[in-house]
């Protein structure tokens, strides 16, 4: 992404100490000047010279604790103070001394001003998702940029827009260095995102079974969860809908590095468990409810992490396990003898399926119709790995699919299909087609993908 810049010129400022010295200098100068003027009045060559000085340059000319102006006075044998001119861009530098001394002081003042570097102020607009990396942990990276470039770099507080303004103050050379360091950070993130997108683009549709009753809750280990960024409750983020029962119960995966890690994990598991000798090393003597196992998914023949929801003994001569695929949210029945011990290192990644419900709406009638479920599956591209934009809009405390999550809040989500020219609000579409109604207390303000799609806090919990 090409960053956009605007430039204005800014004169060099002075420290707080310099300002204090300047004010003290003006306050204490009056009485001393009166005596000094009387002394020179007795000399025939006494002169008072007034030199205009840009107001922003006065602070630098005086220097810290008056150091610079005292040096000019000593070199020229003059006395110097300043007069403010309200509403004017310049102050008056008043020089008192002999004609020759005043001329020397004037030349020293002009030479000092001409030798001062003029600073510029440039605004650089960078993608929202790059700001955290530019600032760094505890501001470490932005301090490094300031130190390496010599420029002052600040970031505005507007977290709601897609781009953030980064202001750089310094000489032209300092600004060039600071910009190059910032651009380097942005380009690194963009290259990483391209790699992630290329990896995720290789995902094949899983074609899971749709609809049906939701499984009962059982114990489970760690799982990903989503929560709004502090101070940014309306932040939006990109997701896949990986599985669904109906609009009131579906599962998301966050688009990002974790999704890429999951793809790598699935490929590793598939390569490993396809080999007979490896499966034989992980045969289970007994399968119990709540066990974590490695299991093949019949719709794509790949191997996944799964949790046993229960054992079905109804089929004569063959036990079947009801499985919950912990990274996708879908379920299936698999013969018990086709389940294998899950190798410990395959648990390195938190389970990626995040159970959610569609916020703001309820089904028409007692439950979701078959047509409503079909349309929801179509509009959300379930397991087709097309990106949607999501926003958290409330929570509901209810039993979840997996036991250790019982009673924890289930996030209500606003979903937007962003794969066409115009964003589609999924909840609004269900209402418009007569499949749903808005809840009485629902926030019916217009929803759109107006904010950054990358601002989301993804955390893990046990």
Secondary structure as GFF3:
##gff-version 3
##sequence-region A 1 462
A	DSSP	beta_strand	4	10	.	.	.	ID=ss1
A	DSSP	alpha_helix	16	41	.	.	.	ID=ss2
A	DSSP	beta_strand	46	54	.	.	.	ID=ss3
A	DSSP	alpha_helix	55	62	.	.	.	ID=ss4
A	DSSP	three_ten_helix	64	66	.	.	.	ID=ss5
A	DSSP	alpha_helix	67	76	.	.	.	ID=ss6
A	DSSP	beta_strand	79	83	.	.	.	ID=ss7
A	DSSP	beta_strand	90	98	.	.	.	ID=ss8
A	DSSP	alpha_helix	99	114	.	.	.	ID=ss9
A	DSSP	beta_strand	119	127	.	.	.	ID=ss10
A	DSSP	alpha_helix	128	135	.	.	.	ID=ss11
A	DSSP	three_ten_helix	137	139	.	.	.	ID=ss12
A	DSSP	alpha_helix	140	149	.	.	.	ID=ss13
A	DSSP	beta_strand	152	155	.	.	.	ID=ss14
A	DSSP	beta_strand	163	170	.	.	.	ID=ss15
A	DSSP	alpha_helix	172	200	.	.	.	ID=ss16
A	DSSP	beta_strand	223	227	.	.	.	ID=ss17
A	DSSP	beta_strand	236	246	.	.	.	ID=ss18
A	DSSP	beta_strand	249	254	.	.	.	ID=ss19
A	DSSP	alpha_helix	257	273	.	.	.	ID=ss20
A	DSSP	alpha_helix	276	280	.	.	.	ID=ss21
A	DSSP	beta_strand	292	297	.	.	.	ID=ss22
A	DSSP	beta_strand	302	312	.	.	.	ID=ss23
A	DSSP	beta_strand	320	325	.	.	.	ID=ss24
A	DSSP	beta_strand	331	335	.	.	.	ID=ss25
A	DSSP	three_ten_helix	336	338	.	.	.	ID=ss26
A	DSSP	beta_strand	340	341	.	.	.	ID=ss27
A	DSSP	three_ten_helix	344	347	.	.	.	ID=ss28
A	DSSP	beta_strand	354	358	.	.	.	ID=ss29
A	DSSP	beta_strand	361	363	.	.	.	ID=ss30
A	DSSP	alpha_helix	370	380	.	.	.	ID=ss31
A	DSSP	beta_strand	388	397	.	.	.	ID=ss32
A	DSSP	three_ten_helix	403	405	.	.	.	ID=ss33
A	DSSP	beta_strand	409	417	.	.	.	ID=ss34
A	DSSP	beta_strand	424	425	.	.	.	ID=ss35
A	DSSP	alpha_helix	426	432	.	.	.	ID=ss36
A	DSSP	beta_strand	436	438	.	.	.	ID=ss37
A	DSSP	beta_strand	457	461	.	.	.	ID=ss38
###
